[in-house]
Amino acid sequence: MGLIAGEVVCRIHDRMLGNRAPIIVDFSTFAEKAWFEPHPYLVYVFKPNISFVKDKFDRGHFQINSFGFRSTLEFDVHDLEPAPNTFRVAVLGGSTTMGVNDNDEVWPYLLGEYLRGSIGKQRVEILNEGTMGYTSLDNLIDLSIRIVDFDCDCYVLYLGINDYLAEAPPDVFRTDHAHFRRTLWENLHFSLVEILPPPFLRSKLVQRLLLLFGIQDRRDLLKNTNTQIFRSSHRMRLLQGTREEQAAAKKAVRDSVVRNVASMVGVIRAHRPDAIIVLSSFYHVGNPQYIQELNQALQAFAQKTNIAFANPAETLPHNKSMAFDYGHFTPKGDREMANVFGAVIVREREKALLAK
């Protein structure tokens, strides 16, 4: 009777509070139903040729193309080599690049619409590399081993916020994120879950007991790709640290973002010396000091290396009509971002054409 009562209490609790109940399933079921999959060099990638709905903001029908990137519909890439008379753009970043609205409402798609109406008779293709949770280091690796193969004419780099997920005390922080990251499957090894009968796993009470023993909700990408010591120790130590320690930790992250951006620019120029590169400030509704300092560092780097700089953080309004939270855009915000990037790309393209 006690177990039944516990089960009833757990279910009533979830229903009353609207909790997103944990899902603890065996490995084979998880691997079959997940919309992401492992990769030998990246923390995870999208499964090719799938569709799913992600409803964190009660929005978002996602379509993934045959290369494992979010589809940009009629602006999608279909071959590694672009067809003649094609202007191909790659946009790189995290979930704020990937977008949380429907496929035809996010800024990479809307950027295709903007360019189609602004660059004449060339066909426009947009490769949306944005992937939720990706840091600038993930973007650098992805650029180096996958994106450069698409021979793009333009690269838009809108990134940096997820690097702060790896923020840690300076003596712990590593630029390779070894203090923070572990591969997706490393936390999903064989455990008690694999031998429990499915009816037990559907029990809310059993799920909570398993969570207490450290078995994670397998939908939670962040927890399943963080080291246990980072979650339980390093992060807490930083939150309890002095202002000086916290400032030093933010500087370490900021410096690593700029380092990774510098490497990305180097990779792009090595493969396509004539490609347009657009680096961007990061838009944050609250515009906190650490984001302002990151944006200043990115702008200084752009000026130093003579690449274009888009500045939505300074040109767009900072209010909730633009983003659902700190920076996941509403349809209005996505439209404004597409306009910002589109204007910079058109300007840089015209300059390049005049220089020939």
N, C-alpha and C positions, 0 to 999 in steps of 0.2 A: 504493500500500500504506500509505503514511503516513497518508493521509486516512481509510482504513478503520480503521487502528489507533486513530487519534484518536477516531473515532466510537464504537468499541467501548469504549474507556477511559471516555468521557463517560457512556455508558449504564450501564456497570458501577458507576461512581462514584455515579450517581443512585440506582441500585437498592440499593446497599449502605448508603448514608447515609439513604435514604428522603427524598431531596430533592424539593421541589416544583419540578419542572423548569420552566424558562421556556416561555412560549408566545408565539411571535412569528408573527403571521398578518397577511395583508393587511387593509387597512382595511375592505373590504366584508364579509369574513368575520367580523371582530371586531364590527362594528356589528350584524350579524345575530344573532350568538350571545350577545352581552353581555346581562346582566340590567338594565343601566342605560343611560341615554341622555342626550344633551345637553339643556340648557335655556337659554334666552336670559339668564336672570338668576341661576340657581343653578349650582353647580359640576357637578352631575349629579342626576338623579332616577331612580327606578325606572321601568322600562317597565310600563305598565298591563297587567293581565290575563295575567300570566305566573306560572309556578311554577318553582322551582329548588331545588337542594340546595347548601348552603354548609357545608363539613365541616371548618372550622378546628378545632373542638373535637369532631369526629366526631359532630356533631348538626346539626339545623337544616333542616327542610323548610319552605321559604318560599313563601307564596302572596301575590301582589300583587293588590290589588283594581283596580277600573276607574278609580279616581282616581290610581293610582300610589303607594299607601301599603301597608305590610304589612297584610294582612287580619287582622281580629280575629274572623273566622268569624261566629257568630251575632250578635256585637255590632258587626258592620261597618256603615259608613255606605253608603247606596245612592243618596242624593239630597243635593243641596246644602242644601235646606231640611229640617229635621227634622220628622218627623210629629208630630201632636198627642200630648201626654202622653209625650214622650220626654225623657230626661235624657242629653245628649250631652257627652262628655268628649274633649278633645284632649290627647294627651301628646306632648311635644316633647323631642328630644334626639338623641344619636348612636346608636352600635351598642348601648350599654348600655340604651337605651330600646327600640330596635328588637327586641333580644333575639337570642340565638344558638341557642336551643332550638326545638323544634317549635312550630308556630303556636299550639297550645293549652296551651303550657307557659310562655310568656313573660309578664312581669308586666302589660303592657297588656291582654292577654286575661283573665288572672286577676283583674285589677281589675274587669273587666266582671262576672265571676262574683260577686265580693265585693259590688258595688253592687246587682246583681240581687237578692241576698238581704237587702239592707239598706235599700232606699229605697221599699219598698211596691210599688204596682202600675205605676209608671212603667216604660216600656221604656228600656233602657240601650243606648247606642251609644258605642263607643270608636273614636276616630280615632288610629291610631298613626303619627305623623309621623316617628318615630325613623329615622334614616338613617345608616349607617356612615360615619364620617369627618366628619360635620357638626359644625362649630363653632357657638358661640352666634350668630355673625354669620350663618351659613347658616340657622340656625333663625329668626332675626329676619326675614330676607328671605322665607323660606318662609311664616312667619306672616303677613307683611304682604301677600303677593300671592296666597296660596292658602288658608291655613287659616282666615282670618277669614270667608271666604265660606260656611263651614259653620255659622256661627251657634251656636257651642258654649256650653253653660251653665257649663262648667268647663275650666280649662287647667292642666295639670301641667307644670312646667318642671324637667326633670332633665337638666342639661347643665353644660358647663364644661371637662371633661377634655380634649376634643379641641382646645381653644384652645391648650393647651400644645404641640401639634404645631407651632404657628407661633412658638414662643418664639425670640427672636433678640436680639442686642445692642441696647440701648436706642436707639442712634443709627440702627439699621436698622429696628426694629419699626414697623409701621404698623397702625393700628386697622382699616383697611379690608382688611388682609391682602394688600396688593399685593406685599409683599416675599416672600410665601409661596405664594400661590395663583396658578394659571393655569387656564384653562378646560380641561375634560376633553379636548376635541379638539385643543387647541393643541399638545400634545406628540405628536399622532398624525397629523401632516401627511404628505404624500407623501414617501416615502423609498425606499431600495433594496429594502425589503420588498415594495413594490407591483409590482416587475417580476421578482422571483425566482420561478421555477417552484415550485409547492407541494411537490414532493419535496425540494427543497433546504431549505425552511422546516421540514420535519419532522426534519431532521438536528439532533441535539443539538450536534454540533460547530459547525455553521453558526449555530445559535441563540446559542451562547456568543460566537462571533466578532462577531455583530451587537450583542450586549450591550456588548462592548468598545468599539464605535463609538457608544455612547450610545442605541441603540434599545431602548426599555424593554419588559419583559414587559407586555403590554397588559391583564393581569388586575390589575396592581398599581395600585389607585386612588390610593394616597398618592403614589407616585413620579410617576404620570402627571398629577397635579394640583398638583405642587410645581414652583416655578421651579428651573432647574438651578443658579443661583447660590446659592439657599438650601441645596440639598443639598450642594453642593461647598465652600461658603465660610462663609456666615453661621452655620449650625448648628455647624460645626467651631470657628469662632472663639469662639462662646459656651461650648462645652465646655472650651475652653482658657483661658477668662477667669478673673478673680479671683472670690472669693466675693461681693464687693460687686457686681460686674457681673452675676453670676448671680442675686443677690437682686433687683437692679433689674429684670432681665428678667422674673422671675416676677411682680413687682409690676405691671409694665406689662400682662402678660396678665390678671392678676386684676382690674385696674381696667377693662380692656376688656370682660371678662365681665360685670361689674356694670353697666357702661354699656349693653351690649346687652340685659341683662335689664330695665333701666329702660325702654329703648325698647320692649321687648316688652310690658311692663305698660301703657305708654302706648297702644300700638296696640290692645291688648285692651279697655282702658277706653274708648277712643274709639268702638269698635264695639259693645261690650256692657258698659255701666257696671255692670250687676248681676251679671256673671259672677264665679264663684269662681275665684281664682287661687291655685295652690299652688306655691310655690317650694320647692326641696329642696336639702339638703346633698348632696354627692356621696360615695357609698360607695366606698372604696378599701381593699382588704384590708390593705395595709401602713400605711395612714393616715399618709403622710409629712407633713412640716411644711408644704409648700406647699399640700397639699390641706386641711389644717386651717385655714390662713390664708384660702384661698378660701371654705371653708364659714363661717368667722366673718364674712367680708365679705358673703356672701349672707344670712346670718341677720340681720345688722345692717340690710341693705337691706330685708328683709321687715318688720322691726319699724318702721323709719322710714316705710314706705309703707302699713302696716296691711294686709298680705296674709298669708295663712296660710303657715306654714313647716313642712315635714316634715323630720324629722332622722334618716334611716336611718344616717348616719355615726356617730351617738351611741347609737342604740337597738339596732342589730343587731350580732351578734358578728362580730369580725374574724378569720375563719379560712377555710381552703380548702373547707369544706363549703358556703360561700356563693357562691364565684366560681371559675371555671376559672383565672383569672389575677388581674389586679389588680381587675377589676370587671365582667367579663362573667359574668353570673349562672348558676349551676347551677339546675336546677329548684327546689331548695329555696330558693335565694336569690331567684329570681323570685317564689315564693309569699310569702316574707317581705316583699318590696318591695310587692307588691299589697296586703298587709294594712296596711302602714304608710300608703300613700297612700289606701286605702279608708277607714280610720278618720278621717283628716283631712278627706276630702271629705264624709263623712257628718256629721261634727261641724259643718263650715262650712255645709252645706246646711240643717241643722236650725236653726242660728243665723239664717240668712237667712229661713227660713220664719217664725220667731218674730218677726222684725223687721217683717214685713209687716202 
